[in-house]
Amino acid sequence: MTTSQHSSPPIFTLFFGLMFIAAGFCATAIFSQTSDLHCTRLEPSFVRCTRQNKLFGLYAMSETEFNNISGAVVRESCDEEGCAYRVELKTETGTMPLNVVYRGGIGGQNSQQDRANQINDFLADDTAVAIAITETTGEKAMTFLPLLFVLFGIAMLVKGTRDFMTNYEWL
């Protein structure tokens, strides 16, 4: 059995390749989601809503149905790097986030407040029949960034497999 003196053992390359792939898929699942909120007024004082989380806006990952939203508020989460915001819906059972990720950056609070105002305006107008809102977790270009981790992980797996096959003799 011989190994190259200039590269790490193939098992490490294979391991880190798998870690990059797993991290890339996890980040993609979180940061590439959209949340579609569809609310229908069944009676003047009764609204039924469905929130559907989708990957890249295409593949439905989960769906939640709830009744009687009483309002929408903007929640703030702050740390040493600044503040981020998200819309939360007030329901019969407590609050439910419109989206899993807080949005920060320039205009983060304003865009979330606009969403909350849309929902609150719908709830206040007894003649409004339905509302549909789509909320994304990130900018379009940034949703594909985690896929680079997946591609890098695949490249590491290919290299590790090739090194393993060429550097070790099979019995």
C-alpha positions in Angstrom: 0.0 0.0 0.0 1.4 3.4 -1.0 0.2 6.9 -0.7 1.2 10.2 -2.3 3.4 12.3 0.0 2.0 15.6 -1.4 -1.7 15.2 -0.7 -3.9 14.3 2.2 -5.1 10.7 2.5 -8.2 10.1 0.2 -10.4 9.3 3.2 -10.1 12.9 4.4 -10.9 14.2 0.9 -14.0 11.9 0.8 -15.1 13.0 4.3 -14.8 16.7 3.6 -16.5 16.2 0.3 -19.5 14.7 2.0 -19.4 17.5 4.6 -19.5 20.2 1.9 -22.4 18.4 0.1 -24.4 18.2 3.3 -23.7 21.8 4.3 -24.7 22.9 0.8 -27.9 21.0 0.8 -28.9 22.3 4.2 -28.1 25.9 3.3 -30.0 25.5 0.1 -33.1 24.1 1.9 -33.0 27.1 4.3 -32.1 30.0 2.0 -33.9 29.0 -1.2 -37.4 28.8 0.3 -40.4 30.9 -0.6 -43.5 31.1 1.5 -46.8 31.5 -0.2 -49.6 32.8 1.9 -53.2 32.5 0.5 -56.0 33.8 2.7 -59.7 33.6 1.8 -62.5 35.3 3.7 -65.3 32.8 4.1 -67.5 35.1 6.2 -67.0 38.8 7.2 -65.3 37.8 10.4 -63.8 34.4 9.4 -60.6 34.1 7.3 -58.9 30.8 6.4 -55.2 30.9 5.4 -52.8 28.4 3.9 -49.0 28.9 4.1 -47.0 26.8 1.8 -43.2 26.6 1.9 -41.5 25.8 -1.4 -37.9 25.2 -2.5 -37.0 27.6 -5.2 -40.7 28.5 -5.4 -41.3 25.2 -7.2 -41.2 22.1 -4.9 -43.7 22.2 -2.0 -41.9 21.3 1.2 -44.7 21.9 3.8 -48.1 23.3 4.0 -49.9 24.7 7.1 -53.5 25.7 7.3 -54.9 28.0 10.0 -58.0 30.0 10.7 -58.8 33.4 12.0 -55.7 35.5 11.6 -56.2 38.5 13.9 -53.2 40.5 12.5 -49.7 40.7 11.3 -46.7 42.2 13.1 -43.1 42.7 12.3 -40.7 41.0 14.7 -37.1 42.2 15.2 -34.1 40.1 16.0 -30.9 42.0 16.8 -27.3 41.0 17.5 -23.8 42.6 17.3 -24.0 42.7 13.5 -27.4 44.6 13.3 -31.1 43.8 13.2 -33.2 41.6 11.0 -37.0 41.4 10.6 -39.8 39.1 9.7 -43.5 39.1 9.5 -45.4 37.0 12.1 -49.1 36.2 11.9 -51.2 36.4 15.0 -53.5 33.3 15.0 -55.8 31.5 17.4 -52.9 29.4 18.7 -50.2 32.1 18.9 -47.9 33.6 16.4 -46.7 31.9 13.2 -43.8 33.3 11.0 -44.6 34.0 7.4 -41.1 32.9 6.6 -38.4 31.0 8.5 -35.6 33.5 7.9 -35.3 37.1 9.2 -34.5 39.7 6.6 -31.9 42.4 7.3 -30.0 44.9 5.2 -31.1 48.1 3.6 -34.9 48.3 3.5 -35.4 45.0 5.4 -37.7 46.5 8.0 -39.6 48.5 5.4 -40.2 45.6 3.2 -41.5 43.5 6.1 -43.6 46.3 7.3 -45.2 46.6 3.9 -46.1 42.9 4.0 -47.6 43.2 7.4 -49.6 46.2 6.3 -50.9 44.3 3.2 -52.2 41.6 5.5 -53.6 44.0 8.1 -55.4 46.0 5.4 -57.0 42.8 4.0 -58.2 41.8 7.5 -59.6 45.3 8.1 -61.6 45.3 4.8 -64.6 43.1 5.2 -65.3 43.3 1.5 -61.9 41.9 0.5 -62.3 38.3 -0.6 -58.8 37.0 -0.9 -55.1 37.9 -0.6 -52.0 36.1 -1.9 -48.5 37.0 -0.7 -45.2 35.4 -1.7 -42.2 36.0 0.6 -38.7 34.8 -0.3 -35.9 34.1 2.1 -33.2 35.8 0.1 -32.2 37.5 -3.1 -32.5 35.4 -6.3 -28.7 35.3 -6.9 -28.0 34.4 -3.3 -30.3 31.4 -3.3 -28.0 29.5 -5.7 -24.8 30.3 -3.7 -25.1 27.3 -1.4 -25.2 25.1 -4.5 -21.5 26.0 -5.0 -20.8 24.0 -1.8 -22.5 21.0 -3.3 -20.5 21.3 -6.5 -17.3 21.7 -4.6 -18.2 18.7 -2.4 -18.9 16.6 -5.5 -15.5 17.6 -7.0 -13.8 16.6 -3.7 -15.6 13.2 -3.8 -14.5 12.6 -7.4 -10.9 13.5 -6.5 -10.9 11.4 -3.3 -12.3 8.4 -5.1 -9.8 8.7 -7.9 -6.9 9.1 -5.4 -8.2 6.2 -3.4 -8.4 3.9 -6.5 -5.0 4.9 -7.8 -3.0 4.9 -4.5 -4.2 1.8 -2.9 -3.9 -1.8 -4.2 -6.9 -4.0 -3.9 -6.4 -7.5 -2.6 
